């Protein structure tokens, strides 16, 4: 599942800029370092991913966001896991 969530140039829509008030969780995502979120963060991350999904224009991007969302849901359902 993790391998499927890799998409080249996904930082253009998943990285929202540090301390972005509209995307408090995706605003923490970095391109060149790990960002780690635990199960308690998943509801907010999923909500932000759904918002991003509405904004993308490349026809392949929604499918990628759906994969990341599924991964976040799996993390939420699996205690003691993280999404990074």
N, C-alpha and C positions, 0 to 999 in steps of 0.2 A: 504494500500500500504506500509506503514512504517513497519508493522509487517512482511510482506513478505521479506523485505530487510535484515532481521536479519539472519545471518548464522554464526554458531560457527566457530571459528578460522579464521574469515575473515580478522583479523588484519595481518595475515601472508602475505597477498598480497595487502591490502589496505593501510597499514601504511608503508610509504616509507622512514622514517627517517627524522629528523628535518633538514631543509634547504637543502634538496636534490635538486640539480640544474635540474635534469631531471624531477622531479615531484614537482614543487613549491607549488602546492595546496595540493596534497596528502602527501607531506612532512610535512604539518602542522597538519595532522590527528594524534590524540593521542589515545592510547588504553584505558586509564583510566580517560579520561576527555572529555568534549565536545569540538568539533571543529565546528565552525559556519561559514557558507558561505552564501552570499546573492545572489540574482538573477544575479547580474553582474559577479559573479564568475563561473556561470554554464557552459558557453562555454568551458572555460579552464578545468574545472573539467571533463566534458564529454570527452574531448580530452584525458586527462590523463587516465580516466577509460577505454577507448578504447585501449590505449597502454597496460595497465595492462591486459586486456582481452586476448591479444595476447601471454602473458607470462605464464598464469596459466596452471597447468597440471591436476588438479583434474577435472573430467568431470562435476561436479556440479558447479564449480566456475564460468564458463562463464554465466550460467543462473542467478546466484546471481549478477554478475556485470551488467547484462542486467537490472535487477530490480533496482539497484542503479542508473543506467543511466536513466531509465524511471522516477525515482523519481526526478533526477536532471532536466530533461526536464520539468516535471510538475512544479517544483520550478521556472524555467526560464519563464514559461508561466503565472505564477501567481504572479502579482506584490505584493511587500511587504511581501514576504515569505523568509524563510531561510532553508538551509539544514544543519542539525547538526548531 
